[in-house]
Structures are given as structure tokens and as C-alpha cells.
Amino acid sequence: MKKILIITYYWPPSGGAGVQRWLKFSKYLPEFGYEPVILTVDEKQASYAQIDKSLLKEVSPDLAVYKTKTFEPYNLYRKLSDKKEIPYGGFSNQKKITVFEKLSRFVRGNFFMPDPRKGWNKYALKKALELIRSEKIETVITSGPPQSTHLIGRKIKHLTGIRWIADFRDPWTDIYYYKDLFHSPLAAAYDKKLEKKVLTEADKIITVSAEVAKLLLNKIPGSGEKIVVIPNGYDESDFDNTSNVSNDFFTIAYIGTISMSYRIGGFIDAVSQLPENIREQMKIRFVGNVPDEILNLFQLKNLGSMVEVLGYVPHEMAVAQMVNASMLIMAIPDSPDNKGIVTGKFFEYLAAGRPILAIGPLGGDVDLLVQKCTAGKFVSYDETEKMKSYILEIFDLYQKGTVWHETSGTDRYTRRNLTRELTSQL
């Protein structure tokens, strides 16, 4: 089998959405004639925002995984912050914006470019060069965020001439929280310069949605042939033997990251307008961290008793919450160029087969996917009446004990099929 080197910061026992993409690709690559070699960071020194040790059992004992040490400024941040947490999603897990948080964002945006994980680069580069020689590797893949990982690939390309593929799980300077990092004009210009160098010099660019591909292409016009969309997906095996979750109520579940930029105020208004006898039979369950500002919005509408917050849970438990929910809700951050945001959780929502109420920009990639897969209802942020109507429609089915219709056209998004697509680019 041909060996390929995959350089990814996020790897089990890291939790969160970022780890899933290459964990799953690596699982299925051998079926298509490729042997992945993983280069990642030593978890004892890494600054992971979330830990999920349950993912370790998905790493095959036959998979070669190499880890290096790192220098992590975020570990210092954790010691100094009140919550003792590593920030993620543009500090979206920080529940209160204090002076310390604002200062931290400024320092992050102006002194650690493209990101604070670049302290891993020199250690990863040294090990990558050793592996390329010893394993006779001909292709290197870098996965970002952190986008600093792509700078490792760029340096490898300069030193060896090896084929280099850059995988963008998220945009770089167009990511939805970029403005929250308070870049100075000089810092922003330097960051864009790094981004363009990566996009220009990589042999192939892979990304997760058509809209993100357009954003990247705008930075390197005329290079459309080198940008390929391979979306995130779901692993069918994650849904085998899913445990039952006890729900005595009609449960609307939100799984994953959320912040005020996700703008779920319209949804909260929709729930508040439901008849009281229906609200009494409902629960809104968040699986993941929820900022206090969002919880306060529910309180202002006297809906606090309906809300449950489970916090971050292992992936297998998150999947169980999806499968056992009466209805699933997701939201896309309200930010410029947000039509290409397709969260990894969305595809697992599809696999769960529960009706989805998706909130975001009309005409974006998620809107098109919801329609294509007949997966539920997509609405804009302020379409409260449509949200209310759809909740009532699904609640009516729930009361009657009627099974919601099956989704369609989801097979393309299995991790095995997506890995087949990936191999056509290697």
C-alpha cells in the first residue's frame, strides 16, 4: 500500500468536531490501498479544549501514530483564566467577556499568527522529515485548523519537493469569529499573506463545502482545478447499538458549539409563543457548553425550566442524544461569508434520522443539503413563525406516535464513501 503522512494537531484523546475528519479517513484509507501514517502532538503537552478518551478505541492498533512535544501558550492562558479552560471557536466557550478575555483575544490576534498552536511546528517539522525518509512517503496532508499546521506542509514542500495537500476544515481569515480577535491592520495583512502563500503553493486544496471553496478560490483566482470539496460525514458504525436515552418529554436537542453569534433568539421566541400546555410537555436539551448570555435569553422569556444543559459529553453519548431526540436543532453563526459553514455534526444529524430545524443563511450549503436530503426545515434567523409551525408539526406527529419520514440521499456522506472520494485526489 502507498503510505501517506497525515499531519493533524487534533487526534484522540482530543474531543470535539476537529478530530473526527482524519480519524475517520484514517480508519477507511487501508480499504482503498493507502496506509496512513499519523503525525500529531503529544496529548500530555497539547492544549486541547475538550478531551474524549472514548475515541481512543477507534484508533486501530495497526495504525502508525507518531507524537511530538510542543510549546503551547494556551496552557499559560488556562492557568491565568478564571475558568481554567482552553478557548475554542474564537473563545466562544468563554461565558463572560471580561477585560482579561478581551486582552487575551487581542494578544491571540496580534502576537500569535496564524494561531497559538504554531509552537508545535518546529517539532512536527523535524519528525515529519524523518518519517518521509524512513517510510518512503510521497504525499503529505496537513489539516487545519489550527491553520499553522499548513505552514509545516509548506516548509516540507520547500525542503523536499514532496506532493502536499492542504485540508481546510474551516476558512482561515474568513472564519466567522475572525473579527473577534481584534487584529491590527498590520497583523491582518500578515495573516492574509501567510494564507495566500499556503493556497498558492499547495499542490491540492481540499475543503468541506462549496461556499468555502469559493472563498478560497477568490484568493487564488484561476486555480479552481486545484480546489476539491470533500465534505464531512458520518460513520455508520457510530450508530450501531446506540444506547437508549430516557426522554419523558418532547425533547429538542442541540449538540455542539454555540455562542451568541449563532443567533437563536428567533427560535427562543418561537418556543415562547407555543401554547402553554405544549411547552409543559417539552424540553430543550443542550449537549455542549452554553454561554450564560444564551441561557439568560431563555430566562427572559420564562423558559428557563424547559432548558437542560448536559455540557460536553463523549462522542458516543452525543450520538445517543441525537438518535433519541424528538427533534434536532442546529444553527450557523450569523457572520459574513457564512453560507459555506457546514458543521460536522450536521451529517451525524442526518444519520440520526430525526427531523432537523436548521437556522442560518438562506441559499447556503446547509439549506441546500436539508432540501436535498429531505432532512427537515431550514429557516433564516428571524423566521420565528416558520420555526413555530415546524415545531408544532413535529410535535403533532410525536403525540400521534407517527414515525417521521426517512431522509434520502445520505449515502454519499458515509465516511467510507467520502474516503473513496479522497483517494481519487491522492
N, C-alpha and C positions, 0 to 999 in steps of 0.2 A: 504494500500500500504506500501511496505517496504521503510523506509527512508534511504537515503544515504547522507553523508556530503561531499560536494564538496568544496575544499579549492583552490581558484584561485585568484591570485592578479589582473588579468585583468578582468574587468567587467564594463558594461556601468555605467557612460558615457565615459569610456576609448574607444578610437578608435583603429584602426589597426587590423591586422590579428589575433593577440593573443587572442582577446576577443571572436571571433566567435565560436570557437570549443565548449566551455562549455555553452555558451549562447544557442546554438542550441541543444546540447544534453539535456539541462535542459528543453527546450521547448517541446521535444517529449518524455522524460522519463515517464511522467504520463500515456501515451498511453499504456505502457508496464508494468504497475504495480509498478512503482517506484516513490517515492516522493523526489525530490532533495531538499536539504537544502544547501543554498549557504553561505559560509563564505568568505568575501573579505575585502578589505581595504577601509577606508573612503576616498572618492574621494577628499575631501577638503584637505587632507594631503598627498595623493598619489603623486608620481612623474610619471604621465602619459606623454608619449611623444606626444600623439595625443588624442584629445577629439572628440567624436562623439555622441552628445546628441540625435540624431535620433534613436540610438539603444535602448534608454530607453523604447520606446514604445513596444519593443519586449519582455520586461520582464513582465511576467504575474503578475497581482495583487495578485494572489493566491500563488505565489512563495515566500517562506520564504528566505529573504536575510538579513544577519547579517553583520555589518561592524564594524571594529575596528580602533583605531588610530594606528599610525606608526611613526617611525623615518626614515627620508629619506635624506641621504647625497646628492642625486641628486638635491634636491631643493636648496642646497647651491651651487652646481655646476651651476645651472641655473642663480643664482644671479650674479655669478662671470664671466660667459661667455659673449662674445660679442653678441651672437645671442639670449640669454635668452631662450634657448631651452633645453629640456631634451634629452639626446642622446639615440639612439636606433640602433639596428642592428650593434653593435660593433662600434658605433659612425659614422655610415655611413651617417647620416643626417648632419654631420658637413662638410660644403662645403670647408673649408680650414684647412689644417693640420698645426696649429701654434704650437709654443713651449708650450703654455698653454694646447693645446689639447694633445700633446704628454705626458706632465706631468700628465694630468688628466687620460689618459689611463694607465699609469704606476701605479698611485695611485689606480685606479679601479682594476687592475690586481693583485696587491700585498697586499693591505690592506683591501679589501672588498671581501672576498671569502665566498661562491662562487659568490656573487654579492652584490651590494649596497642595494638591497631590503630586506636583511636579518634583517634590523631594524624593520620589521613588525612581525617577528617570535614570539617574546615573547608575544605580544598582541594577535596574532592569536591563539597561543597555549592555552592560558588561556580561550579564548572564545570557542575554539573547545572542550575542556574538559567539559565545562558547557553544550554545546549542545549535546554532546554524552550522558551525563547523563539525561538531561531533555527531549530529543527527542527519547531516546532509540535507538540510531543509532548503527548499526552493521558493517557498511563498510564506510571507509573514502577514498576519492580520492584526491590526490594532483596533480596539473597541473603546469608544468614548461616548459619554463622559466617564471619568474625567478626560477632557479633551487634551490634556498634557500627555496622555498616553500616545496620541498620534505623533507627538514630537519624537518619541522613541523610534517609531517606524520611519520617520523622515531621516533621522540620523543613521539608522541601519541602511536605508536606501543609499545614502551618500557614501557610506563606508564599504558597502558590499555590492551594490547594484542589484540586489535581490528584488523579486517581484513583491510589491507592497500594496495591500488592500486596506483602506481605512473605512471602518464601520461607524456610522454616525447614528447612535440610538436616539439622540436629540440634536437639535441645532446647536451651534456654537454661540455666535454673537447675536443670534435671533431667538435664543431661548426665552421663554415667557418671563423669567424673573431677572433678566439681564439688567434692566433699569434699576432694580432694587439694590444693586451692588455699588452704586454711586461712582462709576468710573469717571475719572477726569477725561477731557478730550484727548490728552496725550496717551493715557492708558488705553482708552477705547481704540485709538488709531493703531497702537502697537498690537493689541489683541486681534484686530481685523487683519493686520499684516501677517501674523502667525497663521491665522485661519486660511488666508488665501494661499500661503506657501504650501500648507498641507494639501489643500484641494488641488492645487496645480501639480504638485509633484507626485502624489499617489498614483499608482498605475490604474487603480479601480476604486470607486467610492460606492459603498453600499449604505443605504439608509432605509428607514422604516415606513415612509409614506410618500405619496406622490407630491404632496404640497411641500414637504421638507426637501425633496429632490429639486423642486423648482427654486426654493430659497438658495440652495447650494449652487445650482446652475447659474443663477443670476450673478454669482461672484466669479464664475469662470465661464463666461459666455462662449458658445461654440464647442463645449466639451460634453454635450449631452450623452454621447456614446459611452462615456466612462462612468456615468452615474446610473446605478441599478437600484430598484426598490425591491427589497425582500422584507415584508412586514414581520412584526412579532406574531406569535400564535399561541396555541395551546397544546399541551401534551396529553393525549388521550389517556395515558396511564395514570395521570394525576387524578382522574375522575373515576377510576376503578375502585370499588369498595369504599366509596365515600361514606364517612360516618354520619349518622343522623344528628341533627341539631334540634333540640326541643323548642318549638315555637307555638305558644298558646295564643298568639296574636297574628294578625296580618302583618308580616314583617317586611319593611322596605329596607334593604341593606345597601350600604355604601362601603366598598372595600378599597383601601389605598389612601394615597396622599390627598390632602385637601387644605386649602388656605382661603383667605378672603378673596383672592383673585379668581377663585373658581365660581364665584357669584351664584350661590344657590338661594339667594333671597326670594326669587320668584317661586321656587319650589316650596320654601317655608310658607310663603303667602298662600300657595295652593292648598297646602295641608291645613292651614288655619281656617280656610273657607269651607272645608268639608263639614258635613253635619256632625254634630257632637256625638251622636250615637255610633257613627262610623269611626271617628277618631278614638273613641274608647276601646275599639277592637284592634287598634293599630299600634305598632312600634316602629321607630326609625333607628336602625342599628348601624353605628359606625365601627368599622373594623380597621383600626389605624388611629394615629394621633389626630386630635381635633383642636384647633386653636380656640381659646376662650371667646374670641370675638364671634365665632360662629355659634357656639353654644349660647351666647348672650342673645343672638337673633331669635333663637327658639324661645328663650325665656321671655323676650319682649312680646311674643305672640301667645304667651301662656301655654306653650307646648313642651316645656321642659320635662314633664313627666313621661312624655312619649319617647324621649331620646335615651338610647343606651350607647355607651362608648366602651368597646372592648379593648381598645389600644392595639398595639402591634401584636400579632399572633404568628406562629409558624405557618408556612405556606399551606401545608396540608389542612390546617384548621381554617385558613381563609377560604380555601376551595370548598370545604364543607359548609361554610356560611353562605357561599354563593348558591350552591346546589339546593340548600334547604330554605332559602329566602322565598317569600311570596312574590317579591318584585325586586329588581336591582336598579339602582340609580347611579349614574356617573356624571361627571361634569368636566368640562375642559376650561382651563384658565382663560379669562377674558383679557386678551393681550394682543398686540399687533402680530400678524402672521401666525395666528393660532389654528388656521384651518388644517394644518398638517399634523397636529398633535393627535396621536392615536395611542393611548396608554396600553401597555402590555396587558393590563387587567381586562381591557375590553374584550380581547379574544377569549379569555377564560370565562368572561360573562357569556359569550356565545356558546361555549362548550357546556356551560351550566344549564342552558336551555330554559332560563327563566326570562320573563318579559323585562325588557330594559327601557327605562326612561333616561334618555341621554340629553344633556343640556350643553349647548355650545353654539358655535357659529354655523349658521345655515349654509349648506353647499360645501362644507368641509369634508374631509376624508371619513370621519366617523358618521356624519349624516348619510353619505353615500353607502357606507357599509351597513348601517342599520336598515336602509331600504333594500339593498341587495340581498341581505340575509333574512329579511322579514323578522327582524330581531326585537321589534318593539316600536317605540316612538321617539323621534328626535325633535327637540324644540329649541328655540332661542331662549336666551336668559330671562326675558321678561314675558314670555308667553304663558302667563300664570293660568289662564282659563284652559288652555290645551293640556297643561300638566294636570290640573284638577280633573278634567274629563277622562284622561287616560288612567289616572289612579282609580277613579270610580269604575271605569270599565273593567279593570283587572280585579278590583275588589268584588265586583258583581260575580265574576267567574269564580272567585275564591269562595264566596258564600254559597254558590250553587254546586260547588265541588266539581266544576268543569275543568278539564285539563287544557291548559293554554296550548296553542298550536305549536308545531315544531318549527325551528329555524331551518333555513335551507342554504345551500351553497357554502357551508362552513368547512368542507373537507380540505380546501386549498390551504387552510390556516393551521392544519396539524403540524406539529414540529417536524415530523418525518417528511412530509411533503415540502415544507419550506427548506429543509436541509437538502433535499433533491435539487431545489432551485439554486441553492447556494453553490452546490458543486459544479453547476454549469458556468460559474464565474471564476472557478479556481484554476 
